[in-house]
Every structure is written in C-alpha cells, then in structure tokens.
Amino acid sequence: MGYTDQDVDKLVHLAFNTPSLDGLLGIAPIKATEKVVRAIFEDSMAPLA
C-alpha cells in the first residue's frame, strides 16, 4: 500500500485509537503494547524474500 518508516508513528497511534481494534489487540497471543506493535510495523517494512 506504500507505507514507509515515516508512517509508523501514525499506524501505531491508529492501532490503539481506532474503535474495535482494541478487541483484536486484546486477543493477540502476546501483550500488544505500543512497543510490540511498533516493532511489528517496523519489521514489516522490509520484504520477506
């Protein structure tokens, strides 16, 4: 979708402030802290292959 490293702060903010996403974060297999969610977004910026 064209996200860049500059979008990570906004994406983390949206993950915790968008209605209904708290339910999804609540059922994550680990505690979904801002630090954890930030790491997920940062790690996803590079292609897997």
Backbone as JSON Lines, residues from 0, in Angstrom:
{"i":0,"aa":"M","n":[0.82,-1.18,0.0],"ca":[0.0,0.0,0.0],"c":[0.86,1.25,0.0]}
{"i":1,"aa":"G","n":[2.15,1.09,0.1],"ca":[3.0,2.24,0.04],"c":[3.35,2.88,1.37]}
{"i":2,"aa":"Y","n":[3.28,2.12,2.46],"ca":[3.68,2.67,3.76],"c":[5.19,2.79,3.83]}
{"i":3,"aa":"T","n":[5.66,3.79,4.57],"ca":[7.1,3.97,4.77],"c":[7.38,4.07,6.26]}
{"i":4,"aa":"D","n":[8.66,4.14,6.6],"ca":[9.05,4.29,8.01],"c":[8.43,5.53,8.65]}
{"i":5,"aa":"Q","n":[8.18,6.55,7.84],"ca":[7.6,7.79,8.37],"c":[6.14,7.6,8.81]}
{"i":6,"aa":"D","n":[5.51,6.52,8.38],"ca":[4.11,6.25,8.73],"c":[3.95,5.46,10.02]}
{"i":7,"aa":"V","n":[5.03,4.93,10.57],"ca":[4.93,4.03,11.71],"c":[4.27,4.69,12.92]}
{"i":8,"aa":"D","n":[4.64,5.91,13.25],"ca":[4.03,6.58,14.41],"c":[2.51,6.65,14.26]}
{"i":9,"aa":"K","n":[2.06,7.05,13.08],"ca":[0.61,7.16,12.85],"c":[-0.06,5.79,12.89]}
{"i":10,"aa":"L","n":[0.57,4.78,12.32],"ca":[-0.01,3.44,12.33],"c":[-0.14,2.89,13.74]}
{"i":11,"aa":"V","n":[0.87,3.12,14.57],"ca":[0.81,2.68,15.97],"c":[-0.31,3.42,16.68]}
{"i":12,"aa":"H","n":[-0.39,4.72,16.47],"ca":[-1.47,5.51,17.09],"c":[-2.83,4.97,16.67]}
{"i":13,"aa":"L","n":[-3.02,4.71,15.39],"ca":[-4.3,4.21,14.9],"c":[-4.62,2.83,15.47]}
{"i":14,"aa":"A","n":[-3.61,1.99,15.64],"ca":[-3.85,0.65,16.19],"c":[-4.48,0.72,17.58]}
{"i":15,"aa":"F","n":[-4.13,1.73,18.35],"ca":[-4.64,1.83,19.72],"c":[-5.82,2.78,19.85]}
{"i":16,"aa":"N","n":[-6.13,3.55,18.83],"ca":[-7.18,4.55,18.94],"c":[-8.33,4.38,17.96]}
{"i":17,"aa":"T","n":[-8.29,3.34,17.14],"ca":[-9.38,3.07,16.21],"c":[-10.4,2.18,16.91]}
{"i":18,"aa":"P","n":[-11.68,2.6,16.93],"ca":[-12.7,1.77,17.58],"c":[-12.7,0.34,17.02]}
{"i":19,"aa":"S","n":[-12.85,-0.6,17.89],"ca":[-12.93,-2.04,17.64],"c":[-11.58,-2.72,17.49]}
{"i":20,"aa":"L","n":[-10.5,-1.99,17.26],"ca":[-9.19,-2.65,17.18],"c":[-8.71,-3.1,18.55]}
{"i":21,"aa":"D","n":[-9.21,-2.48,19.61],"ca":[-8.81,-2.91,20.95],"c":[-9.21,-4.36,21.2]}
{"i":22,"aa":"G","n":[-10.32,-4.79,20.62],"ca":[-10.73,-6.18,20.75],"c":[-9.75,-7.13,20.09]}
{"i":23,"aa":"L","n":[-9.26,-6.74,18.94],"ca":[-8.28,-7.57,18.24],"c":[-6.95,-7.6,18.98]}
{"i":24,"aa":"L","n":[-6.53,-6.43,19.46],"ca":[-5.28,-6.37,20.22],"c":[-5.4,-7.18,21.51]}
{"i":25,"aa":"G","n":[-6.6,-7.23,22.07],"ca":[-6.82,-7.95,23.31],"c":[-6.72,-9.46,23.18]}
{"i":26,"aa":"I","n":[-6.9,-9.99,21.96],"ca":[-6.82,-11.44,21.78],"c":[-5.5,-11.88,21.15]}
{"i":27,"aa":"A","n":[-4.56,-10.96,21.05],"ca":[-3.24,-11.29,20.5],"c":[-2.56,-12.32,21.4]}
{"i":28,"aa":"P","n":[-1.73,-13.18,20.84],"ca":[-1.06,-14.21,21.64],"c":[-0.05,-13.66,22.65]}
{"i":29,"aa":"I","n":[0.36,-12.41,22.48],"ca":[1.23,-11.75,23.45],"c":[0.6,-10.4,23.78]}
{"i":30,"aa":"K","n":[1.04,-9.77,24.86],"ca":[0.5,-8.46,25.23],"c":[0.87,-7.44,24.15]}
{"i":31,"aa":"A","n":[-0.13,-6.81,23.58],"ca":[0.08,-5.87,22.48],"c":[0.34,-4.47,23.02]}
{"i":32,"aa":"T","n":[1.57,-4.24,23.41],"ca":[1.96,-2.91,23.88],"c":[2.31,-2.04,22.67]}
{"i":33,"aa":"E","n":[2.45,-0.74,22.89],"ca":[2.85,0.13,21.78],"c":[4.23,-0.27,21.25]}
{"i":34,"aa":"K","n":[5.11,-0.7,22.13],"ca":[6.45,-1.12,21.72],"c":[6.38,-2.35,20.8]}
{"i":35,"aa":"V","n":[5.53,-3.3,21.16],"ca":[5.38,-4.52,20.36],"c":[4.77,-4.2,19.0]}
{"i":36,"aa":"V","n":[3.71,-3.41,19.0],"ca":[3.04,-3.07,17.74],"c":[3.99,-2.27,16.84]}
{"i":37,"aa":"R","n":[4.76,-1.36,17.42],"ca":[5.74,-0.59,16.65],"c":[6.76,-1.54,16.0]}
{"i":38,"aa":"A","n":[7.24,-2.51,16.75],"ca":[8.22,-3.47,16.22],"c":[7.62,-4.27,15.06]}
{"i":39,"aa":"I","n":[6.35,-4.64,15.18],"ca":[5.69,-5.39,14.1],"c":[5.65,-4.54,12.83]}
{"i":40,"aa":"F","n":[5.23,-3.29,12.97],"ca":[5.18,-2.41,11.79],"c":[6.58,-2.19,11.22]}
{"i":41,"aa":"E","n":[7.56,-1.93,12.07],"ca":[8.92,-1.69,11.59],"c":[9.49,-2.92,10.89]}
{"i":42,"aa":"D","n":[9.25,-4.1,11.46],"ca":[9.74,-5.33,10.84],"c":[9.06,-5.63,9.51]}
{"i":43,"aa":"S","n":[7.83,-5.16,9.36],"ca":[7.09,-5.45,8.13],"c":[7.45,-4.5,6.98]}
{"i":44,"aa":"M","n":[8.3,-3.53,7.23],"ca":[8.7,-2.59,6.18],"c":[9.66,-3.22,5.17]}
{"i":45,"aa":"A","n":[10.32,-4.29,5.54],"ca":[11.27,-4.96,4.63],"c":[10.61,-6.21,4.04]}
{"i":46,"aa":"P","n":[10.84,-6.48,2.76],"ca":[10.27,-7.69,2.16],"c":[10.83,-8.95,2.8]}
{"i":47,"aa":"L","n":[10.02,-10.01,2.79],"ca":[10.44,-11.27,3.39],"c":[11.5,-11.98,2.55]}
{"i":48,"aa":"A","n":[11.44,-11.83,1.27],"ca":[12.37,-12.56,0.4],"c":[13.54,-11.72,-0.02]}
